[in-house]
């Protein structure tokens, strides 16, 4: 019987560390310091909502060989002890005088030589989850070792999903599919939009989501003005287009896709834009292959929208997906990230319906050697009409 850990068997995490250490070697990194919830979860399986508290920093040190070391507040020792990680070093936190600084510095010094290069993710779509002043103290304490950018090592490994990860993402997509199918039960004319948002979150939880980190959308005549606003109490009206977009979570993995509904008959302008978005998405799923660039996906979607008589909206048209709601790369005109087999991606084109109304259409896919495999259930070609 394989050794178990949280979420996956320990072999899954050992494989991730092996791939990380190969990337570290290519980048001449002697250790990697990880501080964020997603990165720590990725290498350990340590899954908790306790990250909502900003009072304590958490650290994982990945040496150039061997298993990772957890340097964490004592309150997390029991949960970390149920992961595959065996070397767990703790301090009483929060400690304003020394909040893990000495323990982390000693740990790094213990697994690296004096001329070591310590990678810490520092590029786009990264942050360091500890006080900047404490990071500077650690840098002084470990000298002459130096911190260098470790973004590439963690991102290049995380962007390729294992079959175990893909199964998790597909499972939460199926949960969201079932919740979207229930929208006509509660999104009726006269229902306040904020009530619809709450009902949708309830449906997601009822269908099996562990939590709902993200719900956004809108409801206005023929389309909507933006796709990130919180819901207000305005009642749904005939002629509104309701869009709901969710990043629900199961076992630490996100889905991220939306669905559009018309309150009453769909207007001609809305129908035209919706069909253009559907067709453009279909074109991309037919053409996308490993070896293309992220910007190629944007070009295909934009060209297809224009060909079908729709006007592309601004912004990116998709992104990576996994243990973060949005991951790299971006389907934008300037992102030249190579697309690789087993990347999980969203396809998310947008189009103008009128001068101040848009539609956004989103699906979740995994990129296989021979093309796209849907993880979300394909949205219907014709926008569903409620009532």
Secondary structure, DSSP 4 states (H G I P E B T S, - for coil): -PPB-SSSBHHHHHHHHHHHHHHHHHTT-SEEEE-SHHHHHHHH----GGGG-TT---EEEEESSS--EEEEEGGGHHHHTTSS--EEEEE-S--SS-SSHHHHHHHHHHHS-TT-EEEE--STT----S-HHHHHHHHHHHTTSEEEE-HHHHHHHHTSPPHHHHHHHHHHHHHHHHHHHTHHHH--TT-BHHHHHHHHHHHHHHHT-SEEEEEEEEEEETBBS-SSPPP-SPBP-TTEEEEEEEEEEETTEE--EEEEEEESSPPHHHHHHHHHHHHHHHHHHHH--TTSBHHHHHHHHHHHHHHTT-EE-SS-SEEE-SSSSSEEEE-STT--PBP-TT-EEEEEEEEEEETTEEEEEEEEEEEETTEEEESSPPPPSSPEEE-
